[in-house]
């Protein structure tokens, strides 16, 4: 299931119970932490992720706000969302939680979220944030979340030495990927570093969808959920291509964490990993240099396109002034240029807000910034469905399940399409 918020949609029928409990939560949450302190739920536990979140903690400490860490390990956030749900329904949500995309609306609809519009207006967020970002942060027209970054998901991270040794070149199309991956394999390398977890399967699937079908198809099929686009020859080709990747993943991939897969590229055991640019944080922590030790290229067939994944912290309603003030400080710090620079240098992403200097960022980040702007103009800026940006949590979960069931079985491409269509219909 997707890491997002199946947790909520799973329980359409629990909605009423949760709504009633929201009132209790308002009272209880303030009791859980002391005055100028925030308890923050997140899933950033890898090396690069931890460096990023530590900077937020430092920033808040500098502003007089204490930090109670509520880290729940598990890439993509599925575990974190499960724990968040149980905390929320027991009337004790954290002060802030890493919640993204349409799931912000789901939590908002349930009555849990605090309005931080005062901070947003005072700091002119409407003008600091691109509309594609600010729209997601608002519920009923008011800001309830603060964006920390924009990740680009359609990246491929490669070890150039491995490619050179194998006499292979870094592929720019999926057809060529199959050819080059064979060369890597013949030279004794693992072609595709992959962790067999549902969200990672979905991340690769999403890259294939975009690379094979293009942005228009991506939007029609996976954002608009147009059944003709979904049940089409293009989707069949997507599954055929995705299925061809099974042979390039090693036998130990099931359950492997994404950052362990990144380390296989870092250590020269594997050629490439398809992963969002949080992977860059791991190269950085390992002291590797872009261009020489590792190379970032768009996932095959997706150059010029940008699959975005915006991380944000949503704020839970508080009943006392001190906690509300601590939240406001956190929200204001997050949008600061200083924070957006250092946090994103560590995280591998780019700033969510405008007006931050590009000077300190590397070539991958510059590519991502340029692609964000050009893809937005050309209509190929697309929301990442594998990371909870495009669909309700229920539909997102159905897509992730279909992708992972297919990838981890010998299901035919035709059956993959049929299962995808049926499971989306059932979840809508
Ligand atoms: C994504 C999240 C990223 C990164 C990744 C792996 O969903 O947006 O910030 O942390 O999961 O954990």
Boltz pocket constraint, residues with backbone or C-beta under 6 A from the ligand:
constraints:
  - pocket:
      binder: B
      contacts: [[A, 3], [A, 43], [A, 44], [A, 49], [A, 74], [A, 75], [A, 76], [A, 77], [A, 151], [A, 258], [A, 278], [A, 309], [A, 310], [A, 311], [A, 387]]
      max_distance: 6.0
